[in-house]
Amino acid sequence: MKAMEYISAAWRRTLQQNHVGSFSALWKLQQDNWFEAPNYRRGGWSGVCKTALTLDDASQAPVFIKRQENHVYRSWLHFFRERPTFEREYRNIRLFNRYEIPTAGLLYYGQRQQQGKQQAMLMMQALQGYQPLGDAETLITEDMDRATRQRLFDSVAAAMRRMHDYRFQHSCPYPKHIFVKQQPDGRFLTRFIDLEKARRRWSGKLAALKDLGILHRHTGGCSRTDRLRFFLAYRQETRLSPESKKMLEVIARPKKSRASAEASPQAGRPVNTIQEAR
């Protein structure tokens, strides 16, 4: 594994003032205060800690440090070369930043070979004021009025549309990986996290069918009306076009029947069922 290091120019001085301006210094930070306990797989482990950096005005900036050791993958392009999975996430974050697709701020990335072990580390800004769209439950509750719901749908839909316009597929757009923040004017901001499995597809439509299908299956708390309004916001339509009906049928299908349908979607009953909810 080739050693590499990236430090955000905007945060370099702050990291140095907090004595964490190098891989070794960051790796030595307390490792028993896990925000997410280490996940042991792929022949190694990967976990997340939360800490804070002291700024010039003595205020605290919370950050997440993602550490891993021997947690690697192989790509088809470099099948015989093991690479840290965080390297893939780091490159995806940089690409999302280049195309202004909203995600968390990247402060640091580094990787090294240490005593035969492949170590990698990411430091990200905590998304203060944001909350996940949902986990077991959705953020959308019965007491949320229609106007607020629509503003939320518009924000998430716009972020996903921008991601797909550049042919990026998140691959894991579960509600817990989509963070939103309501502004004083009532509008929402949206950011994506956990880009470890994000990838570029040959077309934005393929990326959309995959991501929207996953989101559809993991938002069980949303009504069919809410699902339709979100999809209309994503498609920037007031009524479903023939193309949107074909897409929606594929998105609403059970996972096991989606593979062939993504290649050639046809309009059918699932779309009609959702349309009835309007």
C-alpha positions as CSV (number, residue, x, y, z in Angstrom):
1,M,0.0,0.0,0.0
2,K,1.3,3.4,-0.9
3,A,1.5,5.9,1.9
4,M,-0.5,9.1,1.3
5,E,-1.8,12.1,3.3
6,Y,-4.3,14.9,2.6
7,I,-4.8,17.9,4.9
8,S,-7.4,20.5,4.2
9,A,-5.7,23.9,3.7
10,A,-8.5,25.6,5.7
11,W,-7.9,23.3,8.7
12,R,-4.1,22.7,8.6
13,R,-3.3,25.4,11.1
14,T,-6.1,24.3,13.5
15,L,-4.9,20.7,13.4
16,Q,-1.3,21.7,14.1
17,Q,-2.4,23.9,17.0
18,N,-4.3,20.9,18.4
19,H,-1.2,18.7,18.0
20,V,-2.9,16.4,15.5
21,G,-1.3,17.5,12.3
22,S,0.1,14.1,11.3
23,F,-1.1,10.6,11.0
24,S,0.9,9.4,14.0
25,A,-0.5,12.0,16.2
26,L,-4.1,11.3,15.2
27,W,-3.7,7.6,15.5
28,K,-2.4,7.9,19.0
29,L,-5.5,9.8,20.2
30,Q,-7.7,8.0,22.7
31,Q,-9.3,5.0,21.0
32,D,-11.7,3.7,23.6
33,N,-14.3,6.5,23.1
34,W,-16.0,4.9,20.2
35,F,-19.0,6.6,18.6
36,E,-19.4,3.5,16.5
37,A,-17.7,0.4,17.9
38,P,-15.2,-1.3,15.6
39,N,-16.7,-3.5,12.9
40,Y,-14.5,-6.6,12.5
41,R,-14.6,-7.9,8.9
42,R,-12.6,-8.1,5.7
43,G,-9.8,-9.5,7.9
44,G,-9.5,-6.3,9.9
45,W,-11.5,-3.7,11.7
46,S,-13.0,-0.2,11.2
47,G,-14.5,2.2,13.8
48,V,-15.5,5.8,14.4
49,C,-14.6,8.1,17.3
50,K,-15.9,11.6,18.1
51,T,-13.7,14.4,19.5
52,A,-13.4,18.2,19.3
53,L,-10.8,20.6,18.1
54,T,-10.1,23.9,19.9
55,L,-10.4,26.9,17.6
56,D,-8.7,30.3,17.9
57,D,-11.7,31.8,19.9
58,A,-11.5,28.8,22.4
59,S,-14.7,27.4,21.0
60,Q,-14.9,23.7,20.2
61,A,-15.4,22.2,16.7
62,P,-16.7,18.6,17.0
63,V,-15.2,16.1,14.5
64,F,-15.4,12.4,13.7
65,I,-12.3,10.3,13.2
66,K,-12.8,7.1,11.3
67,R,-10.0,4.6,11.8
68,Q,-9.4,1.3,10.2
69,E,-6.7,-1.4,10.1
70,N,-6.4,-4.2,7.4
71,H,-9.9,-3.3,6.3
72,V,-9.3,-3.5,2.6
73,Y,-11.0,-4.2,-0.8
74,R,-9.9,-5.0,-4.3
75,S,-11.2,-3.3,-7.4
76,W,-11.6,-4.8,-10.9
77,L,-9.1,-2.3,-12.2
78,H,-6.4,-3.2,-9.6
79,F,-7.6,-6.7,-8.6
80,F,-4.3,-7.8,-7.1
81,R,-3.8,-4.6,-5.1
82,E,-5.4,-4.3,-1.7
83,R,-6.6,-0.8,-0.9
84,P,-8.2,0.6,2.3
85,T,-11.9,1.1,2.0
86,F,-11.5,4.6,3.4
87,E,-9.3,5.5,0.4
88,R,-12.3,4.9,-1.8
89,E,-14.5,7.1,0.5
90,Y,-11.8,9.8,0.5
91,R,-11.7,9.9,-3.3
92,N,-15.5,10.0,-3.4
93,I,-15.6,12.9,-1.0
94,R,-13.2,14.8,-3.1
95,L,-15.2,14.1,-6.2
96,F,-18.5,15.2,-4.5
97,N,-16.8,18.4,-3.5
98,R,-15.6,19.0,-7.0
99,Y,-19.1,18.7,-8.4
100,E,-20.7,20.5,-5.4
101,I,-22.7,17.5,-4.3
102,P,-23.4,18.2,-0.6
103,T,-21.5,16.0,1.9
104,A,-19.6,16.5,5.2
105,G,-16.5,18.6,5.3
106,L,-13.2,16.7,5.0
107,L,-10.3,17.8,7.2
108,Y,-7.9,15.0,6.9
109,Y,-7.1,11.7,5.2
110,G,-4.1,9.5,5.6
111,Q,-2.9,5.9,5.0
112,R,0.2,4.0,5.9
113,Q,1.8,0.6,6.2
114,Q,2.9,0.0,9.9
115,Q,4.5,-3.2,11.0
116,G,2.8,-5.2,8.2
117,K,-0.6,-3.6,8.9
118,Q,-2.5,-1.3,6.5
119,Q,-3.9,1.6,8.5
120,A,-6.1,4.4,7.2
121,M,-7.9,7.4,8.8
122,L,-10.5,10.0,7.9
123,M,-11.4,13.1,9.8
124,M,-14.7,14.8,9.0
125,Q,-16.6,17.8,10.4
126,A,-19.6,16.9,12.5
127,L,-22.8,18.1,10.9
128,Q,-24.0,20.4,13.7
129,G,-27.7,21.1,13.6
130,Y,-28.3,18.3,11.2
131,Q,-30.3,15.2,11.9
132,P,-30.7,12.0,9.9
133,L,-33.7,11.6,7.7
134,G,-34.4,8.5,9.7
135,D,-33.1,5.2,10.9
136,A,-35.7,2.7,12.2
137,E,-38.1,5.6,12.0
138,T,-38.4,8.4,9.5
139,L,-38.0,12.1,10.4
140,I,-41.4,12.7,8.7
141,T,-44.0,12.5,11.4
142,E,-47.8,12.8,11.4
143,D,-47.6,16.3,12.9
144,M,-45.4,17.7,10.2
145,D,-47.5,20.0,8.1
146,R,-47.7,19.6,4.3
147,A,-45.7,22.7,3.5
148,T,-42.8,21.6,5.7
149,R,-42.9,18.1,4.2
150,Q,-42.7,19.6,0.7
151,R,-39.7,21.8,1.6
152,L,-38.0,18.7,3.0
153,F,-38.8,16.6,-0.1
154,D,-37.6,19.5,-2.4
155,S,-34.2,19.7,-0.6
156,V,-33.5,15.9,-0.5
157,A,-34.8,15.5,-4.1
158,A,-32.6,18.3,-5.4
159,A,-29.5,16.9,-3.7
160,M,-30.1,13.4,-5.1
161,R,-30.9,14.8,-8.5
162,R,-27.5,16.7,-8.5
163,M,-25.7,13.5,-7.5
164,H,-27.3,11.6,-10.3
165,D,-26.9,14.3,-12.9
166,Y,-23.1,13.7,-12.5
167,R,-23.8,9.9,-12.7
168,F,-22.8,9.2,-9.1
169,Q,-24.6,6.4,-7.3
170,H,-24.5,6.5,-3.5
171,S,-25.3,2.8,-3.3
172,C,-26.4,3.1,0.3
173,P,-28.8,6.0,0.5
174,Y,-30.5,4.8,3.7
175,P,-32.3,7.5,5.6
176,K,-29.6,7.4,8.3
177,H,-27.1,8.4,5.6
178,I,-29.0,11.5,4.5
179,F,-28.7,14.4,6.9
180,V,-31.0,17.4,6.9
181,K,-31.1,20.8,8.6
182,Q,-34.0,23.2,8.7
183,Q,-33.0,26.9,8.1
184,P,-34.7,29.9,9.9
185,D,-36.7,30.6,6.7
186,G,-38.1,27.0,6.8
187,R,-36.1,25.6,3.9
188,F,-33.9,22.6,4.4
189,L,-30.2,21.8,3.7
190,T,-29.3,18.2,2.8
191,R,-25.9,16.4,3.0
192,F,-24.9,12.8,2.2
193,I,-22.6,10.8,4.5
194,D,-20.8,7.4,4.2
195,L,-19.6,7.5,0.6
196,E,-17.5,4.4,1.0
197,K,-19.6,2.5,-1.7
198,A,-20.4,5.5,-4.0
199,R,-19.5,5.0,-7.6
200,R,-19.8,6.4,-11.1
201,R,-22.4,4.7,-13.4
202,W,-22.6,4.8,-17.2
203,S,-25.8,6.9,-16.9
204,G,-27.5,9.0,-14.3
205,K,-30.7,7.0,-14.8
206,L,-29.1,3.8,-13.7
207,A,-27.8,5.5,-10.6
208,A,-31.2,7.0,-9.9
209,L,-33.1,3.7,-10.2
210,K,-30.7,2.0,-7.8
211,D,-30.6,4.8,-5.2
212,L,-34.3,5.7,-5.3
213,G,-35.2,2.0,-5.0
214,I,-33.1,1.6,-1.9
215,L,-34.6,4.8,-0.4
216,H,-38.1,3.6,-1.2
217,R,-37.6,0.3,0.5
218,H,-36.2,1.9,3.7
219,T,-38.8,4.6,4.3
220,G,-41.5,2.4,5.5
221,G,-42.9,5.2,7.7
222,C,-43.7,7.3,4.7
223,S,-47.2,7.3,3.2
224,R,-47.7,6.5,-0.5
225,T,-48.7,10.2,-0.9
226,D,-45.4,11.3,0.5
227,R,-43.5,8.9,-1.7
228,L,-45.2,10.3,-4.8
229,R,-44.6,13.9,-3.8
230,F,-41.0,13.2,-3.2
231,F,-40.6,11.5,-6.6
232,L,-42.4,14.4,-8.4
233,A,-40.0,16.8,-6.7
234,Y,-37.1,14.7,-7.8
235,R,-38.4,14.6,-11.4
236,Q,-39.4,18.3,-11.2
237,E,-42.9,17.5,-12.4
238,T,-46.4,18.3,-11.2
239,R,-47.8,15.1,-12.9
240,L,-46.1,11.9,-13.7
241,S,-44.7,11.8,-17.3
242,P,-44.7,8.5,-19.2
243,E,-40.9,8.2,-18.5
244,S,-41.5,8.8,-14.8
245,K,-44.2,6.2,-14.6
246,K,-41.7,3.6,-16.0
247,M,-39.1,4.6,-13.6
248,L,-41.5,4.6,-10.6
249,E,-42.6,1.1,-11.5
250,V,-39.0,-0.2,-11.2
251,I,-38.3,1.8,-8.0
252,A,-41.4,0.3,-6.3
253,R,-40.7,-3.3,-7.3
254,P,-39.4,-5.8,-4.7
255,K,-35.7,-6.1,-4.7
256,K,-35.6,-9.6,-6.1
257,S,-37.4,-8.5,-9.3
258,R,-35.5,-5.3,-9.9
259,A,-32.4,-6.5,-11.7
260,S,-33.9,-7.1,-15.1
261,A,-36.4,-4.3,-14.8
262,E,-33.7,-1.7,-14.4
263,A,-32.6,-2.4,-17.9
264,S,-36.0,-2.1,-19.5
265,P,-38.7,-0.6,-17.1
266,Q,-42.3,-0.9,-18.2
267,A,-45.3,0.9,-16.7
268,G,-47.5,-1.3,-14.5
269,R,-49.6,-1.8,-11.4
270,P,-47.1,-0.5,-8.7
271,V,-47.3,3.0,-10.3
272,N,-51.1,2.9,-10.4
273,T,-51.1,1.9,-6.7
274,I,-49.0,4.9,-5.8
275,Q,-50.9,7.3,-8.0
276,E,-54.1,6.4,-6.2
277,A,-52.7,7.9,-3.1
278,R,-52.6,11.4,-4.5
